[in-house]
Amino acid sequence: IEGNLCFIFIIFIMATQEGFDPNKLVQIIDKDGEFSDLERMKETLNGWDITSKGFDYFVVAILGCQSSGKSTLLNLLFGTTFPVMEASEGRTQTTMGVWMGRAKTQSEKEENILVFDVEGTDSRERGEQHASFERKSSLFALALSEVLIVNMWHNDVGRYNAGNISLLKIVFELNLQLFQRAAGPKKTILFVIRDHIPRETGLDKLKAVILKDMKGIWEGLTKPEEFANSKVEDFFTFDFTALPHKILAEEEFYKSVDDLRTRFLDASASDFILGADNNNHRTDVPADGFAVYSSTVWKTVKENKDLNIPSQKQMLAIFRCDEISNDVLKTFSQSLIPLRKTLEAGELVSDFGEKSSSAYKTLLQNYDLQASRYHKDVAQQKRETLSNTANDMMISLFHLQLQKISEKANVFFEKVLNESLPSDGSAAPDFARIKESVTNSTLNFFKTRADACLVEGLDWNYEHQLNELKNSINKSVGVVKASQLSKLVDEVKSAFNVQFGKNFDRILEKPEADMWPKVRSKYTEAKNKAVQTLKERIQGFEANEEETEAKVVELQESVFQSMKKRFSDKAKYLDMLLTKRFETLFSLDEQGLPRRWSPKDDISKVFLESRQKADELLEHFTVVRLDEEDDTKQFLDADKGHYDEVNPKNIILTSDEIKVIQDRFYRDVQSIYKQAQRDQENAASSGNVPMYMILLLIFFGFDEFITLVTNPFLLMLTITLGGVGYVLYLLGMLAPARVVVENLLHTTFHQVQEVVGQQMTQYHRNRAQNQPNDDPNKKKQE
């Protein structure tokens, strides 16, 4: 809608300009190929105020197949009123011969544009006479115009006849011979690709195909000697644009047309096609002589024998060879159906090359058998066209076959690679060699099967698919390589853990003040060995310096975290370690013997000293001290603020966690302290027995002593119990032993009481059952 409104607005502005009649058109060449009235053309140009412009004017012409929308496009671009086809009445010829119209820009510097609408090629109305007129009218349009628009459908790109390749070849060659001069102005050829679907084929790819065709045409031309070494870019500038479908994508179509119209009519546009300062593309024919020049050009074109229609024998050959081609193509197409069904079903055709070659060879043999009787050149030309058509029909199947081969090659690669890697899941020691071997095997797998699919005589190749396979392999190799490198790092880390773990456990069995210097030494030794091992083994991966350095950093970080985790795991039971260390310091004297608390011992002093030394162990678990400067820092003292100076990743226990462990530790040692106080009290009480009590004990116990000495059993029992008591006394465990004995006696008493109660209850129950008739009063008394 937006595009239609813009177009209506432009037409309205043009129609209001003085002296401009948008409905006025002039037929330059009529349908019979005759030049129209020269005087009338002069009068028209004079009425349009063109003849006074000198060299300041442009000529734009359009070529294309009949009913391809050429006239419609010109009307939308330049506000002309060329007659257009009525689709509801069928696809018929509307433009006959060559017509001329005029357009004006609305830019700051006004440009005068003459627009030529040329009869469409391949028209049904001209029948077999179309070739001669197409060549003449196309050469005439090219000779006169600065910009030649080639209007073509997107699905005709890459086709020989439908893409106007054959027509442009002849036109280029004759233009070079008849009208081109050295250092003459360049011409712009604008390819307008209709009904374009961007997501199907990008404009860049279509552009590349057309440019390749243009260069191929130029290289195959018979050039005059002065242009023998010239390039097509020396004479032509190629431009490209694409238009969506006019009906199915109407809004996008008018938007694209509006953008293209701006390029023609807005001189301020950066991509202005008719650039006023682009002198290399300006005409060198003055405007007042353009009508005579046009007439002379048409006369030269019309009289050139190279543009005449073929002889009758050639015409017959063309007709029959076309019929033969159509007949053999039908049979050829049927032979391809099984191949297409198999491939579209997702399966691989095992003998694709053999079947395709056989079908193609049979196609040409059947054609040659019938076409060899006709004009040799025509038959050969049609044979080439037939071969191109067959190639177009088979190439899609060939690409499908290559796709299936690529899929199988990828599966083959994965299988062979997995089989080549260690079965135990460890890192491959020679991954680079494995990768090279498996990659070469996979590429050979693909090439062998792709070569078998080629058809002799057709220019097929699989470079694109091979490159895609290489890219796919490289991606897979990258993933596997990363996995293998990770395994390598894990293996080296495991070796580090084994070596460092033994030393770590030995150091932390009895942690001392020099714990961290020892840990630091063993850690550095194990880490350096791990890094060296990694650098040696990573050479089997052909890793570059950057990859090696990244893995070294990863390993260093990993072993650091492993070392830190060991401390973190120990820290989970740190309160038990502290308690054990405290008990050792508190319960043993300087000689390592168990303490016997006497009344003279200062238990509180020993307790505080032991707890302080135990706290020193807690200090070692605060942060990782890989820097010698950290050995002198105390992190338990919150007032000194050393926690703020530490990298967070080095912290083993936070201040809050340390506070929890300390509180739990202090609670645990309180019971040990109280037990020591009880032992001291017991020792004090046992040492205050009066002498007279001892004498009385000897006097009254003399008989029992004699009895004990004379009875071996009682003597051995007394010696045994006395030895046990003495050992408990030395160990300071008399009080705990007393508690145990008291508990044991208490438990035994209750068990005996319970058994006796059960027996009595059972006795009364049995008696009641055996004497049912006893006197109730007697029973009650009992």
C-alpha positions in Angstrom: 0.0 0.0 0.0 2.8 2.4 0.9 4.5 1.6 -2.5 1.3 2.3 -4.4 0.7 5.6 -2.6 4.3 6.7 -3.4 3.9 5.8 -7.0 0.5 7.7 -7.3 2.1 10.7 -5.7 5.0 10.8 -8.1 2.7 10.4 -11.1 0.6 13.3 -9.8 3.6 15.6 -9.4 4.9 14.7 -12.9 1.5 15.3 -14.4 1.3 18.8 -13.0 4.6 19.8 -14.6 4.4 22.1 -17.6 4.9 20.4 -21.0 4.9 16.9 -19.6 2.4 14.3 -20.9 2.9 10.9 -19.1 0.5 9.2 -21.6 2.6 10.2 -24.7 4.6 7.2 -26.0 6.4 6.8 -29.3 7.0 3.6 -31.2 10.5 3.6 -32.5 10.5 0.1 -34.1 7.3 -1.4 -35.3 6.3 -5.1 -35.1 7.7 -5.7 -38.6 11.1 -4.5 -37.7 10.9 -1.1 -39.5 12.0 2.2 -38.0 9.1 4.6 -37.5 8.8 8.1 -38.7 12.1 9.9 -38.0 10.5 13.4 -38.1 7.9 12.4 -35.6 10.6 11.2 -33.2 12.4 14.5 -33.6 9.3 16.4 -32.9 8.6 14.3 -29.8 12.1 14.8 -28.4 11.8 18.5 -29.1 8.4 18.6 -27.3 9.9 16.9 -24.3 12.6 19.5 -24.2 15.3 16.9 -24.7 17.1 18.2 -27.8 18.3 21.3 -25.9 20.0 19.3 -23.2 23.2 18.6 -25.1 24.8 15.6 -23.4 22.7 16.0 -20.2 20.3 13.1 -20.8 20.1 9.4 -20.2 18.7 6.4 -22.0 17.4 3.4 -20.1 16.2 0.2 -21.9 14.9 -3.1 -20.7 15.2 -6.7 -21.9 13.5 -9.8 -20.8 11.2 -12.6 -21.6 7.7 -11.9 -22.7 5.1 -11.4 -20.0 7.8 -11.1 -17.3 6.6 -7.7 -16.1 9.0 -5.4 -18.0 6.4 -2.7 -18.9 4.9 -2.8 -15.4 8.4 -2.3 -13.8 9.1 0.7 -16.1 5.8 2.3 -15.3 6.4 1.9 -11.6 10.0 3.2 -11.8 9.6 6.2 -14.2 5.9 7.0 -14.3 5.5 5.9 -17.9 2.3 4.4 -19.3 3.5 1.5 -21.4 0.7 -1.0 -21.9 0.8 -4.0 -19.6 -0.5 -7.6 -19.8 -3.9 -8.4 -18.3 -3.2 -11.6 -16.5 -6.9 -12.6 -16.3 -6.9 -12.8 -20.1 -3.9 -15.1 -20.4 -0.2 -14.5 -21.0 -0.2 -12.7 -24.3 2.2 -10.3 -26.0 1.6 -6.6 -25.1 4.7 -4.8 -26.2 5.5 -5.2 -30.0 8.6 -3.7 -31.4 10.4 -0.9 -29.4 8.6 1.9 -27.6 10.0 5.1 -26.1 8.7 7.1 -23.1 10.1 9.9 -20.9 10.6 10.4 -17.2 11.8 13.3 -15.1 13.4 13.3 -11.7 12.5 15.6 -8.8 16.1 16.0 -7.5 18.0 19.2 -7.1 19.7 18.7 -10.5 17.1 17.6 -13.0 17.9 14.6 -15.1 16.1 13.8 -18.4 15.6 10.1 -18.9 14.4 8.4 -22.1 12.9 5.0 -21.4 12.9 2.2 -24.0 10.4 -0.7 -23.6 11.7 -3.6 -25.8 9.5 -6.4 -27.1 9.9 -9.5 -24.9 12.0 -12.4 -26.0 10.8 -16.0 -26.6 7.3 -14.8 -27.7 4.7 -17.2 -28.9 3.3 -14.7 -31.4 6.5 -14.5 -33.4 7.0 -18.2 -33.4 10.1 -19.4 -35.2 11.0 -15.8 -36.3 11.6 -14.7 -32.8 15.4 -15.3 -32.8 16.3 -12.8 -35.5 14.2 -9.9 -34.1 15.3 -10.6 -30.5 18.9 -10.2 -31.5 18.4 -7.1 -33.5 16.2 -5.3 -30.9 18.5 -6.3 -28.0 21.6 -5.1 -29.8 19.7 -1.8 -30.7 18.8 -1.3 -27.0 22.3 -2.0 -25.8 23.9 0.4 -28.4 21.6 3.3 -27.4 21.3 3.0 -23.6 23.6 4.0 -20.8 21.7 1.6 -18.5 20.3 -1.7 -19.8 17.9 -3.5 -17.4 17.8 -7.3 -17.8 14.5 -8.5 -16.2 14.6 -12.2 -15.3 13.0 -14.6 -12.9 15.1 -15.8 -10.0 14.7 -19.5 -11.1 16.2 -18.7 -14.5 19.5 -17.7 -13.1 22.1 -20.1 -14.3 20.1 -21.3 -17.3 21.4 -20.8 -20.8 18.4 -19.8 -22.8 15.9 -18.7 -20.1 18.6 -16.6 -18.5 19.3 -14.8 -21.9 22.9 -16.1 -21.9 22.8 -17.1 -25.5 21.2 -13.8 -26.5 23.7 -11.7 -24.6 26.6 -13.6 -26.1 25.6 -12.7 -29.6 24.7 -9.1 -28.6 28.0 -8.5 -26.8 30.0 -9.8 -29.7 28.2 -7.8 -32.4 28.2 -4.7 -30.2 31.9 -5.0 -29.9 32.3 -5.3 -33.6 29.9 -2.7 -34.7 29.6 0.1 -32.1 32.3 -0.2 -29.5 35.3 2.2 -29.6 38.4 2.2 -27.5 38.1 4.4 -24.4 34.4 4.8 -25.1 31.8 5.3 -22.3 31.0 2.2 -20.2 27.4 0.9 -20.1 25.6 -0.3 -16.9 23.8 -3.6 -17.1 21.3 -3.8 -14.2 20.0 -7.3 -13.5 16.6 -7.2 -11.9 15.8 -10.6 -10.4 12.1 -11.1 -10.0 10.1 -13.2 -7.5 13.2 -13.5 -5.3 13.0 -15.5 -2.0 15.9 -14.4 0.1 15.8 -17.4 2.5 16.0 -19.8 -0.4 18.9 -18.3 -2.3 20.7 -15.1 -1.3 21.2 -12.3 -3.7 25.0 -12.6 -3.4 24.9 -16.2 -4.6 22.7 -15.3 -7.6 25.0 -12.3 -8.3 28.1 -14.7 -8.3 26.4 -17.0 -10.8 25.5 -14.2 -13.2 28.9 -12.6 -13.0 30.5 -16.0 -13.8 28.2 -16.3 -16.8 29.1 -12.8 -18.0 32.8 -13.5 -17.8 32.3 -16.8 -19.5 30.5 -15.1 -22.4 33.2 -12.5 -22.7 36.0 -15.1 -22.8 34.3 -17.0 -25.5 33.7 -14.0 -27.8 35.4 -13.6 -31.1 36.9 -10.1 -30.4 38.5 -7.6 -32.7 42.3 -7.5 -32.5 42.3 -4.2 -30.6 40.1 -5.8 -27.8 41.8 -9.2 -27.8 43.1 -8.9 -24.2 40.2 -6.9 -22.8 37.9 -7.8 -19.9 34.2 -7.5 -19.7 34.6 -5.0 -16.9 36.4 -2.7 -19.3 33.1 -2.1 -21.1 30.3 -2.8 -18.7 29.4 -2.1 -15.1 27.2 -4.8 -13.6 24.6 -4.0 -11.0 22.0 -6.2 -9.3 18.8 -5.9 -7.4 16.0 -8.3 -6.4 12.3 -7.9 -6.2 9.9 -10.1 -4.2 6.8 -11.6 -5.7 4.4 -8.8 -6.9 1.2 -10.7 -5.7 2.4 -13.0 -2.9 4.6 -10.3 -1.2 2.9 -7.2 -2.5 4.0 -4.8 0.3 7.6 -5.9 0.1 7.5 -5.7 -3.7 6.4 -2.1 -3.8 8.9 -1.2 -1.1 11.7 -2.7 -3.2 10.5 -0.9 -6.3 10.4 2.4 -4.4 14.0 1.9 -3.3 15.0 1.2 -6.9 13.1 4.2 -8.2 15.1 6.4 -5.7 18.3 5.1 -7.2 17.2 6.3 -10.7 15.4 9.5 -9.8 17.1 10.9 -6.7 20.5 12.4 -7.6 21.3 12.8 -3.9 21.2 9.0 -3.2 24.5 7.5 -2.5 23.9 4.6 -4.9 22.4 6.8 -7.7 22.6 4.8 -10.9 22.6 7.8 -13.2 25.3 9.7 -11.4 25.8 13.2 -12.9 29.5 13.1 -12.1 30.0 9.6 -13.5 31.4 10.7 -16.8 32.6 7.2 -17.7 28.9 6.2 -18.2 27.6 9.4 -20.0 26.6 9.3 -23.6 28.7 11.0 -26.2 25.8 11.6 -28.6 24.3 15.1 -28.4 20.6 15.2 -27.7 19.7 17.0 -30.9 21.3 14.2 -32.9 19.8 11.3 -30.9 16.9 10.7 -33.3 19.2 10.4 -36.4 21.7 8.4 -34.4 19.0 5.9 -33.4 17.9 5.5 -37.0 21.5 4.9 -38.1 22.0 2.3 -35.4 18.9 0.4 -36.4 19.9 0.4 -40.0 23.3 -1.0 -39.1 21.8 -3.7 -36.9 19.1 -4.6 -39.5 21.6 -5.0 -42.4 24.1 -7.1 -40.3 24.0 -10.7 -41.7 25.1 -12.2 -38.5 21.6 -11.4 -37.1 19.6 -13.0 -39.9 17.5 -16.0 -39.2 19.0 -19.4 -40.0 18.5 -21.2 -43.3 15.6 -23.6 -43.9 17.9 -26.6 -43.3 19.0 -25.1 -40.0 15.4 -24.4 -39.1 14.4 -28.0 -39.7 17.3 -29.1 -37.7 16.3 -26.9 -34.8 12.8 -28.1 -34.9 13.6 -31.8 -35.1 16.5 -31.7 -32.6 14.1 -30.0 -30.1 11.6 -32.8 -30.6 14.2 -35.4 -30.2 15.5 -33.8 -27.1 12.1 -33.6 -25.5 11.5 -37.3 -26.3 14.7 -38.6 -24.9 14.4 -36.4 -21.9 11.1 -38.0 -21.0 12.7 -41.4 -20.9 15.7 -40.0 -19.1 13.5 -38.4 -16.5 11.7 -41.7 -15.8 15.0 -43.4 -15.2 15.9 -41.0 -12.5 12.6 -41.5 -10.5 13.9 -44.6 -8.5 17.1 -42.7 -7.6 15.1 -39.7 -6.4 12.7 -41.8 -4.4 15.5 -43.6 -2.6 17.4 -40.4 -1.8 14.3 -38.5 -0.7 13.5 -41.4 1.6 16.8 -40.7 3.4 18.6 -43.7 2.0 21.9 -43.9 0.1 21.9 -45.2 -3.5 24.7 -47.8 -3.4 25.4 -47.7 -7.2 24.4 -44.1 -7.9 27.4 -43.3 -10.2 26.8 -46.4 -12.3 23.1 -45.8 -12.7 23.5 -42.1 -13.4 26.2 -42.6 -15.9 24.2 -45.3 -17.7 21.1 -43.0 -17.9 23.2 -40.1 -19.1 25.0 -42.2 -21.7 21.8 -43.7 -22.9 20.3 -40.2 -23.2 23.1 -38.9 -25.5 23.2 -42.1 -27.5 19.5 -42.0 -28.2 19.8 -38.3 -29.2 22.8 -38.9 -31.4 21.1 -41.8 -33.1 18.3 -39.6 -34.4 19.9 -36.1 -34.5 23.0 -37.1 -36.4 21.0 -36.8 -39.7 20.4 -33.1 -39.3 22.6 -30.0 -39.6 25.8 -30.7 -37.7 26.3 -27.4 -36.0 22.6 -27.2 -34.9 22.6 -30.8 -33.7 25.8 -30.2 -31.7 24.4 -27.0 -30.2 21.2 -28.8 -29.2 23.2 -31.7 -27.8 25.0 -29.3 -25.5 21.7 -27.8 -24.4 20.4 -31.3 -23.8 23.5 -32.1 -21.8 23.0 -29.0 -19.7 19.4 -29.9 -19.1 20.3 -33.4 -18.0 22.9 -32.0 -15.8 20.4 -29.7 -14.1 18.1 -32.7 -13.5 20.9 -34.9 -12.1 22.9 -32.4 -10.1 20.3 -32.1 -7.3 20.4 -35.9 -7.0 24.1 -35.9 -6.9 24.1 -33.3 -4.1 21.6 -35.4 -2.1 23.8 -38.5 -2.6 26.8 -36.5 -1.3 24.8 -35.4 1.7 24.1 -39.0 2.6 27.7 -39.9 2.1 28.8 -37.0 4.3 26.4 -38.3 7.0 27.9 -41.8 6.8 31.4 -40.3 6.8 30.6 -38.4 10.1 29.3 -41.7 11.7 32.4 -43.5 10.4 34.6 -40.8 12.0 32.9 -41.0 15.4 33.1 -44.8 15.4 36.8 -45.0 14.4 37.8 -42.2 16.7 36.1 -43.7 19.7 37.7 -47.1 19.0 41.1 -45.5 18.7 40.9 -43.8 22.1 41.9 -45.7 25.3 39.1 -48.0 26.3 39.7 -47.3 30.0 38.6 -43.7 29.6 42.1 -42.3 30.2 43.6 -39.5 28.1 45.2 -40.6 24.8 49.0 -40.2 25.0 49.2 -39.5 21.2 46.0 -37.8 20.4 47.5 -35.8 17.5 48.5 -39.0 15.7 45.1 -40.6 16.3 43.3 -37.5 15.0 45.5 -37.4 11.9 44.9 -41.0 11.2 41.2 -41.0 11.8 40.7 -37.8 9.8 42.6 -39.2 6.7 40.6 -42.4 6.9 37.4 -40.5 7.0 38.3 -38.2 4.1 39.4 -41.3 2.1 36.1 -42.9 3.0 34.2 -39.9 1.6 36.3 -39.4 -1.5 36.2 -43.0 -2.5 32.4 -43.1 -2.4 32.0 -39.6 -3.9 34.3 -40.4 -6.9 32.1 -43.4 -7.6 29.2 -41.1 -8.0 30.7 -38.9 -10.7 29.4 -39.0 -14.2 31.9 -38.9 -17.1 31.3 -35.9 -19.3 29.7 -33.7 -16.7 31.6 -31.1 -14.8 30.8 -32.3 -11.3 32.9 -32.0 -8.2 32.4 -32.3 -4.5 34.9 -29.7 -3.2 32.1 -27.8 -1.3 30.8 -31.0 0.4 34.4 -32.1 1.2 35.2 -28.7 2.8 32.0 -29.0 4.8 33.0 -32.5 6.0 36.4 -31.1 6.9 34.8 -28.4 8.9 32.5 -30.9 10.6 35.5 -33.1 11.5 37.4 -30.2 12.8 34.5 -29.2 15.1 34.2 -32.8 16.4 38.0 -33.0 16.9 37.9 -29.8 18.8 35.2 -31.2 21.2 37.1 -34.5 21.7 40.4 -32.7 22.1 38.9 -30.5 24.8 37.6 -33.6 26.5 40.9 -35.4 26.3 42.8 -32.4 27.6 40.4 -32.3 30.5 41.0 -36.0 31.2 44.8 -35.3 31.0 44.5 -32.5 33.6 42.4 -34.8 35.8 45.0 -37.6 35.6 47.9 -35.2 36.4 45.8 -33.8 39.3 45.2 -37.3 40.6 48.9 -38.0 40.6 49.4 -34.8 42.4 46.9 -35.8 45.0 48.6 -39.1 45.6 52.0 -37.6 46.0 50.9 -34.6 48.1 48.3 -36.5 50.1 50.9 -38.8 51.7 53.0 -35.9 52.8 50.0 -33.9 53.9 48.6 -36.6 56.1 52.0 -37.2 57.8 52.4 -33.4 58.5 48.9 -33.1 59.9 49.2 -36.2 62.1 51.2 -34.0 64.6 50.8 -30.4 63.4 53.5 -28.2 64.8 54.5 -24.5 64.5 56.4 -25.3 61.3 53.4 -27.0 59.7 52.9 -24.4 56.9 56.6 -24.3 55.8 56.5 -28.1 55.5 53.1 -28.0 53.6 54.4 -25.2 51.3 57.5 -27.2 50.5 55.7 -30.4 49.7 52.9 -28.6 47.8 55.4 -26.6 45.6 57.4 -29.8 44.9 54.3 -31.8 43.9 52.8 -28.9 41.9 56.0 -28.3 39.9 56.2 -32.0 39.1 52.5 -32.0 38.0 53.1 -29.0 35.7 56.2 -30.6 34.1 54.2 -33.8 33.6 51.4 -31.9 31.9 53.7 -30.0 29.6 55.4 -33.3 28.5 52.2 -35.1 27.9 50.4 -32.3 26.2 52.9 -32.4 23.4 51.0 -35.4 22.1 48.1 -33.1 21.4 50.0 -30.6 19.2 48.6 -27.9 21.4 49.9 -24.4 20.7 51.5 -22.2 23.3 48.2 -20.5 24.2 46.4 -23.8 24.8 49.3 -25.2 26.8 49.4 -22.1 29.0 45.7 -22.2 29.6 45.8 -25.9 30.7 48.8 -25.2 33.0 46.8 -22.4 34.6 43.8 -24.7 34.9 46.0 -27.4 36.5 47.5 -24.9 39.0 44.1 -23.7 40.0 42.9 -27.3 40.3 45.7 -28.5 42.5 45.4 -25.4 44.7 41.7 -26.1 45.2 42.6 -29.7 45.9 45.1 -28.7 48.6 42.6 -26.2 50.1 39.9 -28.9 50.1 42.1 -31.1 52.2 42.4 -28.4 54.8 38.6 -27.8 54.6 37.9 -31.5 55.1 40.2 -31.5 58.1 38.6 -28.4 59.4 35.3 -30.3 59.7 36.8 -32.3 62.6 39.0 -29.5 63.9 37.3 -29.3 67.2 38.2 -32.9 67.8 41.8 -32.2 66.8 42.0 -29.3 69.2 40.5 -31.4 72.0 43.0 -34.2 71.3 45.9 -31.7 71.2 44.7 -30.2 74.5 44.3 -33.6 76.2 47.9 -34.4 75.2 49.2 -31.2 76.6 47.0 -31.2 79.7 47.2 -34.9 80.7 50.9 -35.5 80.1 53.8 -33.9 81.8 57.1 -32.7 80.2 58.4 -36.2 80.1 55.3 -37.5 78.3 54.0 -39.4 81.4 50.4 -39.1 82.7 50.0 -36.4 85.2 49.1 -37.2 88.9 47.3 -34.2 90.2 48.6 -33.4 93.6 47.2 -30.6 95.9 50.2 -28.5 95.1 49.6 -28.5 91.3 48.1 -25.3 89.7 45.5 -26.9 87.4 44.2 -23.6 86.1 47.6 -22.5 84.9 48.2 -25.8 83.1 44.7 -25.6 81.6 45.2 -22.1 80.2 48.6 -22.9 78.8 47.3 -26.1 77.1 44.3 -24.4 75.7 46.4 -21.6 74.3 48.8 -24.0 72.6 45.7 -25.9 71.1 44.5 -22.5 69.8 47.7 -22.3 67.9 46.6 -25.3 65.8 43.4 -23.4 65.0 45.5 -20.5 63.7 47.0 -22.8 61.1 43.6 -23.6 59.6 42.5 -20.0 59.1 44.0 -19.3 55.6 46.2 -20.9 53.0 49.7 -19.7 53.6 51.7 -20.1 50.4 53.5 -16.8 51.0 56.2 -16.9 53.7 55.1 -13.5 54.9 51.8 -14.9 56.1 53.6 -17.2 58.5 53.9 -14.4 61.1 50.4 -13.1 60.8 47.7 -14.0 63.3 44.2 -14.2 61.9 42.5 -15.3 65.1 43.0 -11.8 66.5 40.2 -9.8 64.8 41.6 -6.5 66.0 44.7 -6.9 63.7 42.4 -7.1 60.7 44.6 -9.5 58.6 41.5 -11.1 57.1 41.0 -7.9 55.0 44.5 -8.4 53.4 43.9 -12.0 52.3 42.6 -13.1 48.9 39.1 -14.5 49.5 40.0 -17.7 47.7 42.8 -18.4 50.3 40.4 -18.4 53.3 39.9 -21.8 54.8 37.7 -20.8 57.7 35.8 -17.5 58.1 35.9 -15.6 61.4 32.3 -16.8 62.1 33.3 -20.5 61.5 36.4 -20.1 63.8 34.2 -18.6 66.5 31.8 -21.7 66.3 34.8 -24.1 66.5 36.3 -22.3 69.4 33.1 -22.3 71.4 32.6 -26.0 70.9 36.3 -26.7 71.8 36.1 -24.6 74.9 32.9 -26.5 76.0 34.6 -29.9 75.5 37.7 -29.1 77.5 35.7 -27.8 80.5 34.7 -31.4 81.4 38.4 -32.4 81.3 39.3 -29.5 83.6 36.5 -30.5 86.1 37.7 -34.1 86.1 41.2 -33.0 86.9 39.8 -30.9 89.8 38.0 -34.0 91.2 41.2 -36.1 90.9 43.1 -33.5 92.8 40.4 -33.5 95.5 40.6 -37.3 95.8 44.3 -37.2 96.0 44.1 -34.7 98.8 41.5 -36.7 100.8 43.4 -40.0 100.4 46.6 -38.5 101.9 44.9 -37.4 105.3 44.3 -40.8 107.1 45.4 -40.6 110.8 48.1 -42.9 112.1 45.9 -44.4 114.9 43.4 -45.4 112.2 46.1 -47.3 110.4 47.2 -49.1 113.7 43.6 -50.1 114.5 43.1 -51.4 111.0 46.2 -53.6 111.4 45.1 -54.8 114.8 41.5 -55.7 113.9 42.4 -57.0 110.5 45.3 -59.3 111.5 43.1 -62.5 111.5 41.7 -61.7 108.1 45.2 -61.0 106.8 46.3 -64.5 108.0 43.3 -66.0 106.4 44.0 -64.2 103.2 47.7 -65.3 103.1 46.9 -68.9 103.9 44.2 -69.1 101.1 45.8 -69.2 97.6 42.6 -68.3 95.8 41.9 -65.2 98.0 45.6 -64.3 97.9 45.7 -64.3 94.0 42.4 -62.4 93.8 43.7 -59.8 96.2 46.9 -59.4 94.3 45.0 -59.0 91.0 42.6 -56.5 92.4 45.4 -54.6 94.1 47.4 -54.5 90.8 44.5 -53.2 88.9 43.8 -50.6 91.5 47.4 -49.5 91.5 47.5 -49.1 87.7 44.3 -47.0 87.9 45.8 -44.9 90.6 48.9 -44.2 88.5 46.8 -43.3 85.5 44.6 -41.1 87.7 41.5 -43.1 86.8 40.4 -44.3 90.2 37.4 -41.9 90.2 36.2 -43.0 86.7 36.7 -46.6 87.7 34.6 -46.0 90.9 31.8 -44.5 88.9 31.9 -47.5 86.5 31.8 -50.0 89.4 28.9 -48.1 91.1 26.9 -48.1 87.9 27.6 -51.8 87.3 26.5 -52.7 90.9 23.4 -50.5 90.5 22.5 -52.1 87.2 23.1 -55.6 88.6 20.9 -54.8 91.6 18.0 -53.7 89.5 18.3 -56.7 87.2 18.2 -59.1 90.1 15.3 -57.2 91.6 13.4 -57.5 88.3 14.1 -61.2 87.9 12.9 -61.9 91.5 9.8 -59.8 91.0 8.9 -61.8 87.8 9.5 -65.2 89.6 7.2 -64.1 92.5 4.5 -63.0 90.1 4.6 -66.3 88.3 4.6 -68.3 91.5 1.4 -66.6 92.7 -0.3 -67.0 89.3 0.5 -70.8 89.3 -0.8 -71.2 92.8 -4.0 -69.5 92.1 -4.7 -71.8 89.2 -3.9 -75.0 91.2 -6.2 -74.1 94.3 -9.4 -72.7 92.9 -11.6 -73.8 95.9 -9.4 -72.5 98.8 -11.0 -70.3 101.4 -11.0 -66.7 100.2 -10.1 -65.4 103.6 -7.3 -67.8 103.9 -6.1 -67.0 100.4 -6.3 -63.3 101.2 -4.3 -63.9 104.4 -1.7 -65.8 102.6 
